[in-house]
Amino acid sequence: MAGRNYYDVTEWHVGNPYEDIGAVINSILCDVKSRQSETDAEEGGKPGAVIYIPSGDYHLRTQVLIDISYLKIMGSGHGFTSSSIRFNVPEDEWKDLHELWPGGSRILVDIPPREGAGEEARAAFFVKREGSPRISSVEFENFCIDGLHFEDDGTGEPNPENTYVNGKTGIYVAGAQDSFRINGMGFIYLEHALTIYHADALSIHDNFIAECGNCIELRGWGQASKVTENLIGAGYKGYSIYAQNFGGLLVSSNNVFPRGKSSVHFENVARSTVTGNRFHSFYPGMLVLEGNCAENLVSSNHFYRSREPWPPMRMHDNGLDDRYGLAYISGNHNTVTANHFSEIIDKEYITPAGEKPVIIRIAAGQDNYVCANHIVALTEEAEESKEAQDSCYSAQVEAMLSTSRAEEIRVTAVLVEPESTHNTVLDTGTEAQCELDKKANAFRALPGFEL
């Protein structure tokens, strides 16, 4: 027996979920609030509810407004499939594709634009409650939120589906909250997948968040949260994982795909950990610690930089040149240790031409500790197959696995700017590969090889 607080959107008596699931869920939430009005009934009173979305396609034309705690919205499959690959296949070939759209329990975001509306106006799910206590324990699990199409942004991109711009957001949390969970979800073709303000004890775990302009944005401030075991890939304009004014954030065991303008971007983040992740990027600035980032640990990650292999996307970049650094550090007492950096790029694609790419750049702050990082810097010059030219998937796999013709390239392993002092740099590059004031910083070089 499901119980009074379990709702199936296809069985609810108000509205048509296939035409506007937003109106249906809002009606269900009104029912929950009308039945759960007492705050203390036999040491209970407001247990919340579960809203179930069976497998199927559901248009959302009315924004869902969530202002109750203990709510779980769940489906029967995250339903992700690449829309970008399909939109870059000639339309006359679509008839031969097994499927054209994401599936599972799929919500199609059809909220129209409104003149002068705020950034939250086109969010599928808008979460906000004033007063005390903070809204708590809202969960999203195992369904797909699909923004459907990107739009012409006036930049000259020949295919509007490659702009990563449409003003749509999957989940927008506007105020302070506690113990939210986003698990097993699929997000695709949204300008912003997750925008969350003032998070406390937030768990973003085991989601597929890709082909979105921005994937995870933790804004305002927050503490004691985690981003773990997700598959993530933002667009060239946006963030894969972004956190602002955060303390105690754990970013672990994520696989971050290329094209995001950064893999991890921290702004004024303290005492947080980035560990055990695999990062792949087509641009510099993979890891950015900006502003006053302090006492963060970056350890045991794999950073892989390569050139965009797929012709439809080669015209784009994130606006940074190779002197910026794969890892950019600004702040105090941060630790960067035991990471593997692979800079694999043909010499003719290094910018500015003739410059040495920078791997780790300490731009500002003091007392940062860089130790025992392994740097591989090669140019591949691999021959590209016809299949790879035609297929995004084949192109990226072929680029990753082609190593037989690799040649070494010259890099700056660690660059410490004059503004940054009292740093310790150990065993991360040879004497010739590191640029720093050895009177203002502690330094121990890797031994070189006699040729």
C-alpha positions as CSV (number, residue, x, y, z in Angstrom):
1,M,0.0,0.0,0.0
2,A,1.5,3.3,-1.1
3,G,0.0,5.5,1.7
4,R,-1.6,8.9,1.7
5,N,1.7,10.8,1.2
6,Y,2.6,9.0,-2.0
7,Y,1.5,10.6,-5.3
8,D,1.8,9.3,-8.9
9,V,1.5,12.3,-11.3
10,T,-0.3,10.1,-13.9
11,E,-3.1,9.3,-11.3
12,W,-3.6,12.7,-9.8
13,H,-7.1,14.1,-10.5
14,V,-6.1,17.7,-11.4
15,G,-4.4,18.6,-14.7
16,N,-2.7,16.5,-17.4
17,P,0.9,15.7,-16.5
18,Y,1.8,15.0,-20.2
19,E,0.7,18.5,-21.2
20,D,1.9,20.4,-18.0
21,I,3.5,18.4,-15.2
22,G,4.3,21.6,-13.4
23,A,0.7,22.4,-12.8
24,V,0.1,18.9,-11.6
25,I,2.9,18.9,-9.1
26,N,1.9,22.3,-7.8
27,S,-1.6,20.9,-7.2
28,I,-0.2,17.9,-5.4
29,L,1.9,20.3,-3.2
30,C,-1.2,22.3,-2.3
31,D,-2.9,19.0,-1.2
32,V,0.1,18.1,0.9
33,K,0.1,21.5,2.7
34,S,-3.7,21.4,3.2
35,R,-3.5,18.0,4.9
36,Q,-0.3,18.6,6.8
37,S,-1.2,21.8,8.6
38,E,-0.2,21.0,12.2
39,T,3.4,21.4,13.2
40,D,3.2,19.1,16.2
41,A,0.7,16.2,16.2
42,E,1.9,13.3,18.3
43,E,5.5,14.3,17.9
44,G,5.0,14.5,14.1
45,G,2.8,16.6,11.9
46,K,4.5,17.4,8.6
47,P,6.1,14.2,7.2
48,G,6.1,15.6,3.6
49,A,5.5,13.5,0.5
50,V,6.8,11.4,-2.3
51,I,5.9,12.4,-5.9
52,Y,6.5,9.7,-8.5
53,I,7.0,10.4,-12.2
54,P,6.7,7.2,-14.3
55,S,8.8,6.7,-17.4
56,G,7.5,9.0,-20.1
57,D,7.7,12.5,-21.6
58,Y,6.1,15.3,-19.6
59,H,6.0,18.9,-20.8
60,L,6.5,21.5,-18.1
61,R,4.9,24.8,-18.9
62,T,4.3,26.0,-15.3
63,Q,7.2,26.4,-12.9
64,V,7.1,24.0,-9.9
65,L,7.2,26.0,-6.6
66,I,8.6,24.1,-3.7
67,D,8.3,25.5,-0.2
68,I,7.9,22.4,2.0
69,S,10.4,20.1,3.7
70,Y,10.7,16.3,3.4
71,L,9.7,16.2,-0.2
72,K,11.0,13.6,-2.6
73,I,10.4,13.9,-6.4
74,M,11.5,10.7,-8.1
75,G,11.3,9.0,-11.5
76,S,12.2,5.7,-13.1
77,G,15.3,6.6,-15.1
78,H,17.6,9.6,-15.8
79,G,17.1,9.0,-19.5
80,F,20.3,10.8,-20.8
81,T,21.4,10.6,-24.4
82,S,23.5,13.1,-26.3
83,S,21.5,15.8,-27.9
84,S,24.6,17.6,-29.1
85,I,25.7,14.6,-31.2
86,R,22.3,14.4,-32.8
87,F,22.0,18.1,-33.5
88,N,25.4,18.0,-35.3
89,V,24.4,15.1,-37.5
90,P,22.9,16.1,-40.9
91,E,19.1,16.1,-40.5
92,D,18.6,13.7,-43.4
93,E,20.4,11.1,-41.3
94,W,18.1,11.4,-38.3
95,K,15.8,8.8,-39.7
96,D,18.5,6.2,-39.3
97,L,19.1,7.0,-35.6
98,H,17.7,4.6,-33.0
99,E,16.4,7.5,-30.9
100,L,16.3,11.3,-31.2
101,W,15.5,12.5,-27.7
102,P,16.4,11.7,-24.1
103,G,14.1,9.3,-22.4
104,G,13.3,7.7,-19.0
105,S,11.2,9.9,-16.8
106,R,11.7,13.0,-18.8
107,I,10.6,16.6,-18.1
108,L,10.6,18.9,-21.2
109,V,11.1,22.4,-20.0
110,D,8.7,24.6,-22.1
111,I,8.6,27.7,-19.8
112,P,8.5,30.7,-22.2
113,P,10.7,33.7,-21.6
114,R,9.3,36.8,-19.8
115,E,10.6,40.3,-20.4
116,G,12.5,41.6,-17.3
117,A,12.2,38.4,-15.3
118,G,14.9,37.2,-12.9
119,E,17.4,34.5,-13.5
120,E,15.1,32.0,-11.8
121,A,12.1,32.7,-14.0
122,R,12.7,29.8,-16.4
123,A,13.7,27.2,-13.8
124,A,11.7,24.0,-14.0
125,F,11.9,23.7,-10.2
126,F,12.1,26.8,-8.0
127,V,12.8,26.1,-4.3
128,K,12.4,28.9,-1.7
129,R,11.0,29.3,1.8
130,E,11.3,32.2,4.2
131,G,11.4,32.0,8.0
132,S,12.7,29.4,10.4
133,P,13.7,26.7,10.3
134,R,15.3,26.5,6.9
135,I,13.6,24.3,4.3
136,S,15.1,20.8,4.7
137,S,15.4,17.4,3.1
138,V,14.1,18.0,-0.4
139,E,15.3,15.3,-2.8
140,F,15.3,14.9,-6.6
141,E,16.1,11.4,-7.8
142,N,16.2,9.4,-11.0
143,F,14.5,11.6,-13.7
144,C,15.6,13.7,-16.6
145,I,15.3,17.5,-17.0
146,D,15.7,18.5,-20.7
147,G,15.9,22.1,-21.9
148,L,15.3,20.8,-25.5
149,H,17.1,23.4,-27.6
150,F,19.8,26.1,-27.4
151,E,19.3,29.4,-29.1
152,D,21.1,31.8,-31.4
153,D,23.3,34.1,-29.2
154,G,24.5,36.5,-31.8
155,T,28.1,35.3,-31.8
156,G,28.1,33.8,-35.3
157,E,28.0,30.2,-34.3
158,P,26.5,28.5,-37.4
159,N,24.5,26.0,-35.4
160,P,22.4,27.6,-32.7
161,E,22.2,24.2,-30.9
162,N,25.9,24.7,-30.0
163,T,25.6,28.0,-28.1
164,Y,24.7,26.5,-24.7
165,V,22.3,29.5,-24.2
166,N,18.5,29.3,-23.7
167,G,17.9,30.9,-20.3
168,K,16.5,27.7,-18.8
169,T,17.5,26.1,-15.4
170,G,16.8,22.7,-14.1
171,I,16.7,23.2,-10.4
172,Y,17.0,26.7,-8.8
173,V,17.3,26.9,-5.0
174,A,17.0,30.5,-4.0
175,G,17.6,30.5,-0.2
176,A,19.2,28.8,2.7
177,Q,18.4,25.1,3.1
178,D,19.7,22.0,4.8
179,S,20.3,18.4,3.8
180,F,19.1,18.5,0.2
181,R,19.9,15.5,-2.1
182,I,20.2,15.4,-5.9
183,N,20.9,11.8,-6.8
184,G,20.8,9.8,-10.1
185,M,19.4,12.6,-12.2
186,G,19.9,13.5,-15.8
187,F,20.3,17.1,-16.9
188,I,20.7,18.1,-20.6
189,Y,20.5,21.2,-22.8
190,L,19.9,23.6,-19.9
191,E,21.8,26.9,-19.7
192,H,22.0,26.2,-15.9
193,A,21.5,22.6,-14.6
194,L,21.8,23.3,-10.9
195,T,21.9,26.7,-9.3
196,I,21.9,26.5,-5.5
197,Y,22.3,29.4,-3.0
198,H,23.3,29.0,0.7
199,A,23.7,25.3,0.8
200,D,24.3,23.4,4.0
201,A,24.9,19.6,4.0
202,L,24.0,19.3,0.4
203,S,24.7,16.0,-1.5
204,I,25.0,16.1,-5.3
205,H,25.8,12.4,-6.1
206,D,25.8,10.0,-9.0
207,N,24.1,12.3,-11.6
208,F,24.6,12.7,-15.3
209,I,24.9,16.5,-15.9
210,A,26.2,17.2,-19.4
211,E,25.6,19.3,-22.5
212,C,24.5,22.1,-20.2
213,G,25.9,25.7,-20.3
214,N,26.7,25.4,-16.6
215,C,26.4,22.2,-14.6
216,I,26.8,22.8,-10.8
217,E,26.8,26.3,-9.4
218,L,26.9,26.7,-5.6
219,R,26.4,30.4,-5.0
220,G,26.2,32.9,-2.2
221,W,27.8,30.9,0.5
222,G,27.6,27.4,2.0
223,Q,29.2,24.7,4.1
224,A,29.8,21.0,4.7
225,S,28.5,19.7,1.3
226,K,29.7,17.2,-1.3
227,V,29.8,16.8,-5.1
228,T,30.6,13.1,-5.6
229,E,30.7,10.4,-8.3
230,N,29.0,12.5,-11.0
231,L,29.5,12.5,-14.7
232,I,29.7,16.2,-15.7
233,G,30.3,18.2,-18.8
234,A,29.5,21.9,-19.3
235,G,29.8,24.2,-22.3
236,Y,32.7,26.3,-23.3
237,K,31.1,29.4,-21.7
238,G,30.2,27.9,-18.4
239,Y,31.2,26.1,-15.2
240,S,31.3,22.4,-14.7
241,I,31.7,22.7,-10.9
242,Y,31.6,26.2,-9.3
243,A,31.5,27.2,-5.6
244,Q,31.5,30.6,-4.0
245,N,32.3,31.5,-0.4
246,F,32.1,27.9,0.6
247,G,33.7,26.0,3.6
248,G,34.1,22.3,3.9
249,L,33.1,21.3,0.4
250,L,34.1,17.8,-0.8
251,V,34.6,17.3,-4.6
252,S,35.5,13.7,-5.1
253,S,35.4,10.8,-7.6
254,N,33.8,12.9,-10.4
255,N,34.5,12.3,-14.1
256,V,34.4,15.8,-15.7
257,F,34.2,15.9,-19.4
258,P,35.8,18.6,-21.7
259,R,34.3,21.8,-23.1
260,G,33.5,23.5,-19.8
261,K,35.5,26.7,-19.4
262,S,36.8,25.1,-16.2
263,S,36.5,21.8,-14.5
264,V,36.5,23.2,-10.9
265,H,36.3,26.9,-10.1
266,F,36.4,28.0,-6.5
267,E,35.9,31.7,-5.5
268,N,36.8,32.5,-1.9
269,V,36.5,28.9,-0.8
270,A,38.2,27.6,2.3
271,R,39.1,24.3,3.9
272,S,37.7,22.2,1.1
273,T,38.9,19.1,-0.7
274,V,39.3,18.2,-4.4
275,T,40.5,14.6,-4.6
276,G,40.3,11.5,-6.7
277,N,38.7,13.1,-9.7
278,R,39.4,12.7,-13.4
279,F,39.3,16.0,-15.3
280,H,39.5,16.4,-19.1
281,S,39.6,19.7,-20.7
282,F,40.2,21.3,-24.1
283,Y,41.3,24.6,-22.6
284,P,43.6,26.0,-19.9
285,G,42.1,27.0,-16.5
286,M,41.0,23.5,-15.6
287,L,41.3,24.2,-11.8
288,V,40.8,27.8,-10.7
289,L,41.2,28.9,-7.1
290,E,40.2,32.6,-7.3
291,G,40.1,35.4,-4.8
292,N,41.1,34.5,-1.3
293,C,41.0,30.7,-1.4
294,A,42.6,29.2,1.8
295,E,43.6,25.9,3.2
296,N,42.2,23.8,0.4
297,L,43.6,20.4,-0.5
298,V,43.9,19.4,-4.2
299,S,45.2,15.8,-4.3
300,S,45.3,12.6,-6.3
301,N,43.4,14.0,-9.3
302,H,44.1,13.3,-13.0
303,F,44.2,16.4,-15.2
304,Y,44.2,15.8,-18.9
305,R,44.4,18.7,-21.3
306,S,44.0,18.1,-25.1
307,R,42.8,19.9,-28.2
308,E,39.2,19.7,-29.3
309,P,39.1,16.8,-31.8
310,W,35.6,17.3,-33.1
311,P,35.4,19.7,-36.1
312,P,31.9,21.3,-35.3
313,M,33.3,22.6,-31.9
314,R,36.9,23.6,-32.9
315,M,36.0,27.2,-33.4
316,H,35.3,27.6,-29.6
317,D,37.5,28.1,-26.6
318,N,37.2,29.6,-23.1
319,G,39.2,32.8,-23.9
320,L,42.4,31.8,-21.9
321,D,45.8,31.2,-23.4
322,D,48.3,28.6,-22.3
323,R,50.2,30.9,-20.0
324,Y,47.2,31.0,-17.6
325,G,48.0,27.5,-16.2
326,L,46.0,24.3,-16.1
327,A,45.8,24.9,-12.3
328,Y,45.5,28.6,-11.2
329,I,46.0,29.3,-7.5
330,S,45.2,32.5,-5.7
331,G,45.1,32.4,-1.9
332,N,46.9,31.2,1.1
333,H,48.0,27.8,2.6
334,N,46.6,25.7,-0.2
335,T,48.0,22.3,-0.9
336,V,48.5,20.8,-4.4
337,T,50.0,17.4,-4.1
338,A,50.2,13.9,-5.8
339,N,48.3,15.0,-8.9
340,H,48.9,13.8,-12.4
341,F,48.9,16.4,-15.2
342,S,48.8,15.4,-18.9
343,E,49.3,18.3,-21.3
344,I,48.9,16.6,-24.7
345,I,48.7,19.2,-27.4
346,D,50.3,19.8,-30.8
347,K,52.8,22.6,-30.8
348,E,51.0,24.6,-33.5
349,Y,47.9,24.9,-31.2
350,I,49.7,26.4,-28.2
351,T,48.8,30.1,-27.6
352,P,50.5,32.5,-27.8
353,A,52.7,30.8,-30.5
354,G,56.1,29.8,-29.3
355,E,55.3,30.2,-25.6
356,K,55.6,27.4,-23.0
357,P,52.3,26.2,-21.5
358,V,52.1,26.7,-17.7
359,I,50.9,23.7,-15.7
360,I,50.6,25.1,-12.1
361,R,50.5,28.8,-11.6
362,I,50.5,30.4,-8.2
363,A,49.3,33.9,-9.0
364,A,48.8,35.5,-5.6
365,G,48.8,34.7,-1.9
366,Q,51.4,33.0,0.3
367,D,52.4,29.8,2.1
368,N,51.0,27.5,-0.6
369,Y,52.4,24.0,-0.8
370,V,53.0,22.2,-4.2
371,C,54.6,18.8,-3.9
372,A,55.2,15.6,-5.8
373,N,52.9,16.3,-8.8
374,H,53.7,14.3,-12.0
375,I,53.6,16.2,-15.2
376,V,53.5,14.7,-18.7
377,A,53.9,17.1,-21.6
378,L,53.6,15.7,-25.1
379,T,52.5,16.5,-28.6
380,E,50.6,13.7,-30.2
381,E,50.4,14.5,-33.9
382,A,48.1,11.5,-34.3
383,E,46.5,10.8,-37.7
384,E,42.8,11.3,-37.5
385,S,40.6,8.7,-39.1
386,K,37.5,9.5,-41.2
387,E,35.3,8.0,-38.6
388,A,36.8,10.3,-35.9
389,Q,36.2,13.3,-38.1
390,D,32.5,12.4,-38.4
391,S,31.8,11.2,-34.9
392,C,32.2,13.1,-31.6
393,Y,32.5,9.9,-29.6
394,S,35.1,8.3,-31.9
395,A,37.1,11.5,-32.2
396,Q,37.5,11.9,-28.4
397,V,38.2,8.2,-27.8
398,E,40.8,8.1,-30.6
399,A,42.5,11.3,-29.3
400,M,42.7,9.8,-25.8
401,L,44.1,6.5,-26.8
402,S,46.6,7.6,-29.5
403,T,50.0,7.7,-27.9
404,S,52.4,6.0,-30.3
405,R,53.7,9.1,-32.0
406,A,54.1,11.3,-28.9
407,E,56.9,13.8,-28.7
408,E,57.9,15.9,-25.7
409,I,57.0,19.6,-25.5
410,R,58.6,22.2,-23.3
411,V,56.4,23.5,-20.4
412,T,56.6,25.6,-17.3
413,A,55.8,23.1,-14.6
414,V,55.3,25.7,-11.8
415,L,55.2,29.4,-12.2
416,V,55.1,31.5,-9.0
417,E,54.3,35.1,-9.7
418,P,56.3,37.8,-7.8
419,E,53.2,38.8,-5.9
420,S,53.1,35.4,-4.2
421,T,55.7,34.6,-1.6
422,H,56.7,32.0,1.1
423,N,55.4,29.1,-1.0
424,T,57.0,25.7,-1.0
425,V,57.5,23.9,-4.3
426,L,58.9,20.4,-4.1
427,D,59.5,17.6,-6.7
428,T,57.1,19.0,-9.3
429,G,59.5,20.0,-12.0
430,T,63.2,20.3,-12.9
431,E,65.2,23.5,-12.3
432,A,64.6,24.5,-15.9
433,Q,60.9,23.9,-15.7
434,C,60.1,26.0,-12.7
435,E,60.0,29.8,-12.5
436,L,60.0,31.4,-9.1
437,D,62.0,33.7,-6.8
438,K,64.1,31.2,-4.8
439,K,64.8,33.8,-2.2
440,A,61.1,34.4,-1.5
441,N,60.0,30.7,-1.8
442,A,61.3,27.3,-0.8
443,F,62.2,25.1,-3.8
444,R,63.5,21.6,-4.5
445,A,63.8,20.5,-8.1
446,L,63.4,17.1,-9.6
447,P,66.7,15.7,-10.8
448,G,67.2,16.0,-14.5
449,F,68.5,13.4,-17.0
450,E,71.8,13.6,-18.8
451,L,71.3,13.2,-22.5
